Amino acid sequence: MRQHTVIDSPYGPLTLVADGGVLCGVYMENQRHRPPEDTFGEHSAASAGPFAEAEEQLEAYFAGRLTEFTLPLRLHGTPFQRRVWEHLRTIPYGETRTYGRLAAALGSPQASRAVGLANGRNPIGIIVPCHRVVGTNGSLTGYGGGLDRKRRLLDFEAGTALF
């Protein structure tokens, strides 16, 4: 059974989605690859089920008190996508990795484009930190939430921007 709620954030409203009581989605407004609203399930209070802990950890992250999320997650995707998303969770707070380095770490050094596509389909933004992946020369390339949000998240984690 799916359910969802909407919480406020410095990046605008975030839609949290749970499947069987486990967080499976964090979506920004106007996010590329955002599923249709009718797939999010019944609307629930932010204090319901897995949402209370998710909101608490997101608030701590935005306040600069949390650098690593410990929420149980249910990642829906292909086996390759799930491998990419699990590896994203190993990128430390405040650091970045290139698509090529990520592909090499996954044992597929020629798969940087596939890694980029999987990264762009990450269903659990911020918590699964796809914003920490950059182009070969450190440039900001692609982000489902928009390049402005990606820059703001990276600046925030680098300590050069506060909310």
N, C-alpha and C positions, 0 to 999 in steps of 0.2 A: 504494500500500500504506500503510495506516494503522498507527501504533504509538503507544504511550503510556507514560508513566512518572508516578510520583507523587513530589513533593518536599515538604519541610517549608517552612513560612513562618510569619511572625508572625501570619498570619490562618488558620492551620490548613493542612492538606495542600492542595497545588495539583496538579491533574492536568494534565499537559502532553500535548498530542496533536500528532502530526506526520502529514502527508499527503505521500507522496513525498519524505520527508526534509526537509520545510519545516514549521515550526511553524504550526499552524492552530487551536490551542485552548489556552486556559489557564482552567481551571475550578476554582472553590472548592467546598467541600462544601456541599450544600444550596442551590446556586445556582439561581435561577429560570432556566428555559430551558436547563438543563444537559442535553445529549443523553444518551440511555441509554448505560450503560457498554459494551454490546456493540457500539457504533458506534466505539469508541476504538481498535480494532485490538489487535494483540498487545502484551503488556506487554514493555517493554525496560528495560534499565538506564539510570539517569540519565546515565551517561557515553556512551551510544550516540547516534549521529547528531546531530540538531540539539539534543538535550536538554542536552548539556554546556554549550554556549554560553548557552542560555536560562537554565539554573540559575545559571551564573556571573554573568550580567547581573542576574538577579533578586536574588541575594545581595548584589551591589554596590548595587542600588537600596535594599534593606532596610537596608543598613549606612549609607546616606546618601552613598555615593560615586558614584552614577550618577543622572543626572537625565533622560537621554534614551536610550531603547533603540535599538539599531542592528541588530536581528535581521531577517533576511528572514522575511516572513510570507506565508501563503496565506490570504486572507480569503474564506471561502465565504459567499455571501449574494446578495441581489438587487443589481442595479446601484445602486439608491438606498442600500441599506444599506452597500455597500462605499464609496460616496462619503462617507457620514456617518462611517464608521469611519476612513477615510483622513484626514478633516478633524480627527477627535479627536486624531490623532497630532500635529497642529500646535499644540495647546493647551500652552503652556509649563508645565513643572514648577512646582507651587506656585500656579498660577493656575486660575481657573474661568471658565466661560462659561455663559450661560443657553441654554436650548433655543431660545428666540427668536433670540438672536444667532447661534447656530449655523445655524439655518434661513436667516437672512438672508445669512450668509456663503456658504451653498450656493446662493444665488440663488432661494430659495423662502421668502420671509419669512412666508408664511401656513402653513408646514408644520411648525410647532414640535411638534405632536402626532406627526406621522410621524417627525420626528427623534427624539423621545422613545422611540417604539416601536423604531426601529432601534438606538438607544443601548442599550436594554434587551436586545437580542439580540446584543450584541457577544460574539463567541466567544473573544476573546483579552483577558480582563480584565487590569488593571494595565498591561500593555504597551501596549495600545490604551486610553488612560486615560478610559474612560467615567465614572469616578468624579469627574472634573473638571467635569461638567455639572450645573448646579443650576437651581432654579426661578427665576422672574422676580425675586422679592424676595430671592434668595440662599438660599432655604430648600432643605433636602435633600429631594429628591423621588426616589422610585424608584431602586433599585440592585439589580441581580440578585444581588449578594452580600450584600444586607441593608444597611439604613441605618446600623447600628452600624459595619460595616466601611467604608462610605463615609466616615463621620465620622472614623474612625481614619486612613484613607488621607489625607484632606484635612488633618487635624491634623499628621500625620507630615510631609507635604510643606511645610506652613507652618512647620515647625520647632517646633511646640508639643507634640509627642509623640514620644518615642523608644522604641525597642524594646530 
